[in-house]
Amino acid sequence: MKKLFMGVITALVLMVLAGPSVCLAGPTYDKVNKDGAVSVGLMYESIPAAYFNDKNEWVGFDVDIATEVVKRIGGYMGKNLKMERVKLNNKTRISFLTSGRIDMSAANMTHKRERDKTIDFSITYFFDGQKILAKKGKFKSHKDFVGKKLASMQGTTSEKNAVALLKQLGDKNAEKNVISFQDEPSCFLALKQGKVAGWTTDSTILIGYAAKEPGKYELVGDFFSNEPYGIGVPQDDSAWRDAINFALQDMWNDGTYKKIYDKWYGPKTPYYFPLTEKIETWP
């Protein structure tokens, strides 16, 4: 009996010392732990979140955040995880999660209740809001866009928010005046060519594209929506979501998050966007 008791105590001690790799378990977590690899969905034309630079390198804030999260989860597991980068767009970032094509999605994705019916989200790791980009000096306020065309990306919350804004401002043709495009470059091109008066989406995306042609474009008016970004994860997989949350919180607490943020959105960058919120952390 004494030997059995000592055996149980030893097993419990080993479990505690082993850390998160034992405490966390679930379909995705176990699969990643077994395979030693994580499939991460990322945008590829979203400046400066995730895009290909002049050297054809896939870079950006989301790329760096996802890389660090994967590295930390590997640390919890006691191994070096391989990160597979998978191209996403607005239409595939959810379907790739539900189909099992990817394990997580770091892709400018606002945490919405409607989306939460299909997938789950990490804690908020980025705080943005929607604005309107226009050619410099042409517009002073949101009201100036009533009766004019606005570009937005198809199937996004930005598209719905734009219609709601124009309706609120009294535009009787609000739905017709919001023109949907497949991606960010198409929206920016429409603005450049004068096919639309403005392009509306999350402000950091607009800042990124405006920086390509300094002095030609400006953001008009205040934020008209809140866009809290979360990392998308498979539905009902709390162990995997916890691992990502722990990584994000540890990054915040030790200063790594701020270092990555300042690299892409700090005052010395073309994409300056002050950090005014804090990541949720747990004791």
C-alpha positions in Angstrom: 0.0 0.0 0.0 2.8 2.3 0.9 4.5 1.7 -2.5 1.2 2.4 -4.3 0.8 5.7 -2.4 4.4 6.8 -3.2 3.8 5.9 -6.8 0.7 8.2 -7.0 2.6 11.0 -5.3 5.5 10.6 -7.7 3.1 10.7 -10.7 1.5 13.9 -9.5 4.8 15.6 -9.0 5.9 14.7 -12.5 2.7 16.1 -13.9 3.2 19.4 -12.1 6.8 19.6 -13.3 5.9 18.8 -16.8 3.9 22.0 -17.1 1.3 23.0 -19.8 2.1 20.0 -22.1 0.3 17.8 -19.5 -2.2 20.2 -18.2 -3.5 21.1 -21.7 -5.1 18.5 -23.9 -7.6 18.6 -26.8 -8.0 17.8 -30.5 -5.8 20.6 -32.0 -3.4 20.8 -29.1 -2.7 17.1 -29.2 -2.4 17.1 -33.0 0.1 19.9 -32.9 2.0 18.3 -30.1 2.1 15.0 -32.0 3.0 16.4 -35.4 5.3 19.1 -34.2 3.8 21.6 -36.6 1.2 24.4 -36.7 -0.7 25.6 -39.8 -1.2 29.3 -39.5 -3.5 31.3 -41.8 -2.3 34.8 -42.7 -3.3 37.5 -45.1 -0.8 38.4 -47.8 -1.9 41.8 -49.1 -2.6 43.6 -45.9 0.0 46.2 -45.2 1.5 46.2 -42.6 -0.2 43.3 -41.0 0.8 40.6 -43.4 2.2 41.2 -46.9 5.0 40.4 -49.3 7.7 43.1 -49.3 10.0 44.2 -52.2 12.2 41.2 -51.5 9.2 38.9 -51.7 9.4 38.2 -48.0 6.2 37.5 -46.2 6.3 40.0 -43.3 4.1 42.1 -41.1 2.7 42.5 -37.6 0.5 39.4 -37.7 3.3 37.4 -39.2 5.6 38.3 -36.2 2.8 37.8 -33.7 1.9 34.4 -35.0 5.5 33.3 -35.2 6.1 34.3 -31.6 2.9 32.6 -30.4 3.9 29.3 -32.2 7.4 29.6 -30.6 5.9 30.0 -27.1 3.5 27.1 -27.5 6.4 25.0 -28.6 8.1 26.0 -25.4 5.2 24.9 -23.3 5.3 21.6 -25.1 9.1 21.3 -24.7 9.8 21.2 -28.4 10.4 23.4 -31.5 7.3 23.7 -33.5 7.4 24.1 -37.3 5.1 26.9 -38.6 3.4 26.4 -41.9 2.1 29.7 -43.4 -1.1 29.4 -45.3 -2.5 32.2 -47.5 -5.9 33.5 -46.6 -8.4 36.1 -47.8 -11.6 37.5 -46.3 -13.6 34.6 -47.7 -11.4 31.7 -46.6 -10.1 32.7 -43.2 -13.1 31.0 -41.5 -13.7 28.1 -43.8 -10.1 27.0 -43.6 -10.6 26.8 -39.8 -13.9 24.9 -39.9 -12.4 22.4 -42.5 -9.3 21.8 -40.5 -7.0 23.3 -43.2 -5.4 25.5 -40.6 -5.0 25.4 -36.8 -5.2 29.2 -36.2 -6.0 32.3 -38.2 -4.2 35.6 -37.5 -5.8 37.6 -40.2 -7.3 41.1 -39.3 -10.3 39.3 -38.0 -12.7 41.2 -35.8 -14.3 39.1 -33.0 -18.0 39.3 -33.8 -20.8 37.3 -32.2 -21.9 36.1 -35.6 -18.5 34.6 -36.3 -18.4 33.1 -32.9 -21.2 30.8 -33.8 -18.9 29.0 -36.2 -15.4 29.4 -34.7 -13.8 30.6 -31.5 -11.4 33.4 -30.8 -8.4 34.2 -28.6 -8.4 37.2 -26.4 -8.2 40.5 -28.3 -4.6 41.0 -29.4 -5.1 44.1 -31.5 -7.4 47.1 -31.2 -8.5 49.0 -34.3 -11.5 50.9 -35.7 -13.0 51.7 -39.1 -12.3 54.9 -41.0 -12.5 56.3 -44.5 -9.5 57.0 -46.8 -9.8 59.6 -49.5 -7.6 61.8 -51.7 -6.1 64.6 -49.7 -8.1 67.8 -49.3 -11.3 66.6 -50.9 -13.4 65.8 -47.9 -13.7 67.1 -44.3 -16.2 64.8 -42.6 -18.3 61.6 -43.1 -21.3 63.7 -44.2 -19.3 64.7 -47.3 -19.6 61.1 -48.6 -23.4 61.0 -48.7 -24.5 60.2 -52.2 -20.9 59.2 -53.2 -19.3 55.8 -53.8 -17.3 54.0 -51.1 -15.1 51.0 -51.7 -15.1 48.2 -49.2 -14.1 44.5 -49.2 -16.7 41.9 -49.9 -18.0 39.8 -47.1 -16.4 41.9 -44.3 -17.8 43.7 -41.3 -16.4 46.9 -42.9 -18.8 46.5 -45.8 -21.8 46.3 -43.4 -20.5 49.1 -41.3 -20.2 51.4 -44.3 -23.8 50.8 -45.4 -25.0 51.5 -41.8 -22.9 54.7 -41.7 -24.3 56.1 -44.9 -27.9 55.2 -43.9 -27.4 56.9 -40.6 -26.2 60.0 -42.5 -29.3 60.0 -44.6 -28.0 58.4 -47.8 -31.1 56.9 -49.5 -28.9 54.8 -51.8 -26.5 53.6 -49.1 -26.4 50.0 -50.2 -25.8 50.9 -53.9 -23.1 53.4 -52.9 -21.0 50.9 -51.1 -19.0 49.1 -53.9 -17.6 45.7 -52.9 -14.2 44.5 -54.1 -12.3 41.2 -53.6 -9.2 42.5 -51.8 -7.3 45.6 -50.5 -5.3 46.3 -53.7 -8.5 46.4 -55.7 -10.1 48.9 -53.3 -7.0 51.1 -53.3 -6.8 51.0 -57.1 -10.5 52.1 -57.4 -9.7 55.0 -55.1 -6.6 56.0 -57.1 -8.5 55.9 -60.4 -11.4 58.0 -59.0 -14.0 55.2 -59.3 -14.9 55.7 -55.7 -14.7 58.8 -53.4 -13.3 56.8 -50.5 -12.2 53.5 -49.3 -13.4 52.3 -45.9 -12.0 49.5 -43.7 -9.9 49.2 -40.6 -7.7 52.2 -40.2 -4.4 50.5 -39.9 -5.0 48.8 -43.3 -5.8 52.3 -44.8 -2.7 53.8 -43.2 -0.6 51.0 -44.7 -1.7 51.6 -48.2 -1.6 55.4 -47.9 2.0 55.1 -46.9 2.8 53.7 -50.4 2.2 57.2 -51.8 3.0 59.7 -49.0 1.1 63.0 -49.0 -1.6 61.9 -51.5 -4.2 60.5 -49.2 -5.7 61.1 -45.8 -8.1 59.6 -43.3 -11.4 61.5 -43.0 -13.4 61.7 -39.8 -13.3 59.7 -36.6 -13.7 56.0 -36.0 -17.2 54.8 -36.6 -16.7 51.2 -35.4 -14.7 49.2 -32.9 -12.7 46.4 -34.4 -11.2 44.1 -31.7 -9.0 41.5 -33.5 -8.8 37.9 -32.2 -6.8 34.9 -33.4 -9.4 32.5 -34.9 -9.3 29.0 -33.6 -11.4 25.8 -34.2 -14.8 25.8 -32.4 -15.0 24.2 -28.9 -11.3 23.5 -28.5 -10.5 25.3 -25.3 -7.1 23.7 -24.6 -5.7 25.1 -27.9 -7.3 28.5 -27.3 -5.8 28.6 -23.8 -2.3 27.8 -25.2 -2.7 30.8 -27.6 -4.0 33.0 -24.9 -1.2 32.1 -22.5 1.3 32.9 -25.2 -0.2 36.3 -26.0 -0.4 37.2 -22.3 3.2 36.1 -21.7 4.3 38.2 -24.7 2.5 41.2 -23.2 3.9 40.7 -19.7 7.5 40.4 -20.8 7.5 43.3 -23.3 7.7 41.1 -26.5 4.3 42.3 -27.7 5.2 46.0 -27.4 8.5 45.4 -29.2 6.7 43.8 -32.1 4.0 46.5 -32.0 6.5 49.3 -32.2 8.4 47.6 -35.0 5.3 47.9 -37.2 3.1 50.7 -35.7 5.6 52.7 -33.6 6.2 56.5 -34.1 9.3 55.8 -36.2 7.3 53.8 -38.8 5.2 54.9 -41.8 2.3 53.2 -40.1 2.2 55.0 -36.8 -0.8 53.9 -34.7 -0.6 54.7 -31.0 -1.2 51.7 -28.7 -4.0 52.9 -26.4 -5.4 49.6 -25.1 -4.1 46.7 -23.0 -4.3 43.0 -23.6 -6.3 41.1 -21.1 -4.1 39.2 -18.7 -5.0 36.7 -16.0 -3.2 36.1 -12.7 
